[in-house]
Amino acid sequence: TVNGVPHKSVLMLKVFSEDDNKLDSVIAKVDMLLQLIDSAEASMQHFDNRSAKPKGLPSQGKVSVLGEPEKRVLILGAGKVASGVAEYLGRSTSTTVAVASMFEDEAMAVAKNAARGKAVTCDLSRSGDKLRQLVQEADVVVSLLPAPLHPMVAEECISWKTDLVTASYESKE
């Protein structure tokens, strides 16, 4: 920490080689070094554009420091329940939690509860390009919006085949 504020560093490493064996060796060595860091609050993104993937890496292409697949959670709404949901789902450093709200300050307050939280401002009262993009980028959507908005969110999730969790009890739609 610097002046009481958590300080994070970013390191980007790009490795290029026409020799697949050398690339696999570098990936294995970096992975081995990352396994030595038990409490790392970081992730490694691995983009492999070769036709065959190296042994032992997930097919998704993105892995965390500990080799876990990256997960992207979208929380819609920043009300009273959202902080606890963001904290619980955002405990893993391999999970990015995006919190979408009409109000930036509320989204930021909720997102800070996740290890890798980010705030997004979006008018969630109607469907649109921003909501569509957020749903498309997520692995799972947690809708904490009022029940009448769930059908709109569900339609977006169905169109992108994104899992949806709601906190509502019942709706005719």
SVG drawing of the C-alpha trace seen along z (x, -y; Angstrom):
<svg xmlns="http://www.w3.org/2000/svg" viewBox="-48 -9 61 40">
<polyline fill="none" stroke="black" stroke-width="0.4" points="0.0,0.0 1.0,-3.6 -0.4,-6.2 -3.0,-3.7 -4.2,-3.0 -3.8,0.5 -1.1,0.2 -1.2,2.6 1.4,3.1 0.8,4.2 3.2,6.2 2.6,7.1 4.8,9.6 4.5,10.5 6.5,13.5 6.8,14.3 8.6,17.2 8.2,19.3 9.4,22.2 6.4,23.8 8.6,25.7 10.3,22.5 6.9,20.9 5.6,23.8 8.8,23.8 8.4,20.1 4.7,20.5 5.5,23.5 8.3,21.5 6.0,18.4 3.3,20.7 5.7,22.4 6.9,19.0 3.3,17.8 2.5,21.0 5.1,19.9 3.1,16.8 0.3,18.0 -1.4,14.8 -0.9,12.9 -3.7,10.5 -3.0,10.6 -3.9,12.6 -2.1,13.8 -3.8,13.5 -2.6,15.9 -3.6,15.4 -2.4,18.2 -3.1,17.8 -1.4,21.0 -3.5,23.8 -2.7,26.3 -2.7,25.0 0.1,25.9 -0.5,28.8 -2.1,28.0 -3.7,24.6 -7.4,24.1 -8.9,23.8 -10.5,20.4 -7.2,18.7 -7.3,16.6 -6.0,18.0 -5.5,16.6 -2.2,16.7 -3.1,20.0 -4.2,21.5 -7.9,21.0 -10.1,19.9 -11.0,16.2 -14.6,15.5 -16.6,12.4 -19.6,11.6 -22.0,8.7 -24.1,7.3 -27.0,5.2 -28.0,2.7 -26.1,1.2 -28.7,1.4 -28.4,2.7 -27.9,6.4 -25.3,5.6 -22.3,4.9 -22.6,8.3 -23.0,10.1 -20.0,8.3 -17.9,9.1 -18.8,12.8 -18.5,13.4 -15.4,11.2 -13.3,13.0 -11.4,14.9 -8.7,12.9 -9.6,14.8 -13.1,13.2 -13.8,9.8 -17.0,8.3 -18.5,5.5 -21.2,3.5 -23.6,1.6 -25.8,-1.2 -27.4,-4.4 -25.4,-6.2 -21.6,-6.1 -20.9,-6.7 -23.1,-3.8 -21.6,-1.5 -18.1,-2.4 -19.0,-1.9 -20.3,1.6 -17.4,2.5 -14.8,1.8 -16.1,4.7 -14.7,7.2 -11.0,8.0 -11.2,7.2 -14.3,4.9 -15.1,2.3 -18.0,-0.2 -20.0,-0.8 -22.6,-3.5 -25.6,-2.4 -29.3,-3.2 -30.7,0.2 -34.3,-0.8 -34.3,-0.1 -32.5,2.3 -29.8,0.8 -26.4,1.3 -24.6,0.7 -26.6,3.4 -26.2,5.7 -22.4,5.3 -22.2,5.9 -24.3,9.1 -22.2,10.3 -19.0,9.8 -20.2,11.6 -20.1,15.3 -23.0,14.8 -25.4,11.9 -26.7,11.3 -29.8,9.0 -30.6,7.2 -33.0,4.9 -36.7,4.5 -38.7,7.5 -40.4,5.7 -36.9,5.3 -36.0,8.9 -37.8,9.9 -35.7,7.4 -32.5,8.6 -33.5,12.3 -34.1,11.6 -30.6,10.2 -29.1,13.1 -31.0,15.6 -29.8,13.9 -26.1,14.2 -26.5,17.5 -25.3,15.9 -26.4,17.4 -28.7,15.3 -29.4,15.2 -32.2,13.0 -33.2,12.2 -36.9,11.8 -39.6,14.0 -42.2,14.1 -43.2,12.4 -46.0,13.1 -43.4,12.8"/>
</svg>
